[in-house]
């Protein structure tokens, strides 16, 4: 080979190598970006003590600084039998209080196609997750019908198993074919995936108190790796038996007066609580492209374990510091960018002081004294929701970011004497506090620790300003659709819309979300109106039993609907899509009528170039009935709750 030819081959090899290096760098860059890709929170559902049935109720409680704590309800266990102020009294608990949900024995089994026998053998935690998960999806404007057979993941934190103990009190002859699935923690997530027809990862996680925030972390990881395109994640906790409360008492962990006094000198233990929370997650880029309502953005998260510490259940300060630093690094967030931390804050002198020390070590270094880190805990409002505690803290932060306000931290009269407060740039907010931005995005940290030693920390940022300005529709009126599984639920849903339409935002956005972001059930209602006020008038007529030319309602009977007639009426190639794109009121009324009759409607054709966005709407009014275990003691039936 000549010297020139050899030189040419060398240049070709070098060029090939450079191209491969560039390709590898590009791949590495994509991998690094995907590993820290922001995750959008696009939907929220929750049930918390004191009748909280959604994020609006929760915010009201937080904002007004109320506590959702009561004495143990009589339908759980007898305080006369189990209470004793002496924590060492055998078989007794030293607290009379907790945060308890209403109607934990009730469930809309028919909505989910579950028989009464199966519902009775189902852990009520599973039932709560089904209902709250559905509410979260509706809040997100994600129609479960469109998710069927798709890559949606479910990640649920669940720890308690009190109902299985109640079931075990029956005679062996009462065991049915539903028992195994009914009490399995794995079914907490698996049942949701099954009912919605989802193929993404489906995991139930038990790390005790940190379960739900660990579940959120795993959901984010799954979205970033492409294992799923949408994720439902959260946690649940119910307290149906006295045994764990007796244990907490013997361990010296229960607050005697039923008040969680996080970071205070009077902190004397936890207040046990119940709840369920679920959020809907999607990769931020996809959420923006899909015009979803983005409530907040998860920038980074981390999970670790205490490892060796002063004892199995004793927290480890250096491990907490490492956890927080890892979460910040995962999201590319500097410690000084974080202005608020929703702490674990269980309400014990030792645990609280260790946590404040870890927060100060990471977030306090170099922080100006005039802009201290604000630290608070929802446990002063709700108590310790255990496996649902982390998700309750995350939802609180999401709401605070949306309202740009920090709710008051309660029961903080005198600070924990084990913390050198004067030397730390940390403040506990005892009053409602505006969340100022100072020209930068608002960012918060959320912590959840566990007596198992498993810790989780998540870094959350306020939602980005929409890049798409609201473009008003040149078509008026619009079609608003509602549906339910039965007439009573439809009437209740119409009442909810009537009461809230004026505060929901742009009427075109409302119709866009209701038509495209909800499942359409058999009992249907459609309104043709030009504004929220007009639609509210029509809904009021329906609720009161009046008829109106712009109001259509009935039961969808798909077999009675002849799509061929529609094609003949509107053109051989147009069908219902062409009808949907028609702009005059007469055609929209025909569309509304056909929807009510069960016609298949291409709602996207109604707004082919729409810039409308999904907005939160009233959620489904479940028609809940009682399903609960009972057993015989001699000749008497026994029922708990």
Buried (B, 14 or more C-beta within 10 A) or exposed (E): EEEEEEEEEEEEEEEEEEEEEEEEEEEEEEEEEEEBBBBBBBBBBBBBBBEBBBBEBBBEBBBEBBBBBBEBBEEBBEBEEBBBEEBEBEEBBBBBBBBBBBEBBBBBBBBBEBEEEBBBBBBBBBBBBBBBBBBBBBBBBBBBEEBEEBBBBBBBBBBBBBBBEBBEEBEEEBEBEBBEBBBBBEBBBBBBBEBBEBBBBBBBBBBBBBBBBBBBBBBBBBBBEEBBBBBBBBBBBBBBBBEBBBEBBBEEBBBBBBBBBBBBBBBBBBBBBBBBBBBBBBBBEBBBEBBBBBBBBBBBBBBBBBEEBEEEBEBBBBBBBBBBBBBBBBBEBEBBBBBBBBBBBBBBBBBBBBBBBBBBBBBBEEBEEEEBBBBBBBBBBBBBBBBBBBBBBBBBBBBBBBBEBBBBBBBBEEBBEBBEBEEBBBBBBBEBBEBEEEEEBBBBBBBBBBBBBBBBBBBBBBBBEEEEEEEEBEBBBBBBBBBBBBBEBBBBBBBBBBBBBEEBBBBBBBBBBBBBBBBBBBBBBBBBBBBBEBBBBBBBBBBEEEEBEBBBBBBBEEEEBEEEEBBEEBEEEBBBBBBBBBEEBEBBBBBBBBBBBBBBBBBBBBBEEBBBBBBBBBBBBBBBEEBBBEBEEEEEEEEBB
